[in-house]
Amino acid sequence: MSLKKNILCVAAASLLCVGFAFAQDEQAGFAQSGAAPQAQAPTFDESLLDVPEGKDLDFYKERMQQIQMGLGAFSMSNPSEEDIERVQGKIVDAFVVIFGALVADPELNDDQRAGMTCSYATVLAQKGELDKLQALADAEKAKAEPDARVVETLEVITVVAKIQKAGKAKNDAELKAACREFIDKAMTVDAAAVSVPEIVEGIKEFDEALAKSTTEEIIALFKGSDSDLRKRLAEVLEGEQRFNDLVGNEMLVEGLYLDGSEIKWDEYRGKVVLVDFFATWCGPCMQEIPNVKALYDKYHDAGFEVLSYSVDTDLDALKKFEEEAQIPWKTASSELSAQKKNDKDEPVYKDLSAYYGISTIPRMILVGKDGKVIATDARGPRLAELLQQQFPNVK
């Protein structure tokens, strides 16, 4: 996990104290990925992070609010890695003291206490305080009526802390043992199961081969599980794994265009193709279109083609957009493709967004003349750079 991700995770953890909910249902739909904020000079009073112990609850409540407001402004200023590295350790230390005190606040309701406990556990994990984490979990389990949500979340946070600690220490044996513990947790704890993608990303930082083998084992176990949740997650994980393996390999592209005709992917062979997963309701997707149009005009005659793959469910809105925007390339529809069934009422075509685990749009994949994927992040200036590399003679 990068330093920027770490600091934002800690900031997010601090916000959990206002309420706590564990999402048990599968999230539907796609997230929109927007442009990064413009860099500004970060302003944050770092003296707020020097938090003394032994103060009363009112002091810690006020200090937490001050830090949250400061962190919000700090994050929005798009700070540099150097700025983040400078304050990161102080933030964790400050929240360890604050959360450690506030978790005993008698005015917290059950949801707030659960959120505060998990926030406290998150920063303990950041510091690698495994003994304190275990004590926190044991204390919750020892209650007359332990909160199952908190117990599960603490178990996940603890195993993540073990992975991080072993990885940073470059202790291969302990890292493998922690991954084995995580696999076991994923089969018994729903909170661990739904956290597999994020936790595997953390493992990948230390050992890519171990991350891949861990994912493969979890997928196999999930597919053989009696849990509907895990069976669904297995499909998602398989899709994400296919996506992660795309670069350098051929891509499956099938389905129906918006006019009802079938995609003939072989007809694109010999061209450089941008496969653009988008939706008309996605603001960032719409913002990409002028750039793609300009590049299409520049490189189309040299062998550049675009295939848009819409995840819109409203086909009328999609058709209206196509007409008004005067899109010069063909658009495929996931909704229209899904409606095509065989004699057994089974889908004829795969839903490519699900097949490749694509949940964030726009997702723009550039495929080379040989049919092999060049890049899975071909948007904005990156697309222009890649096309210049593919067509060096086009000025």
Order of alpha helices (4+ residues) and beta strands (2+ residues): alpha-beta-alpha-alpha-alpha-alpha-alpha-alpha-alpha-alpha-alpha-alpha-beta-beta-alpha-beta-alpha-beta-alpha-alpha-beta-beta-beta-alpha
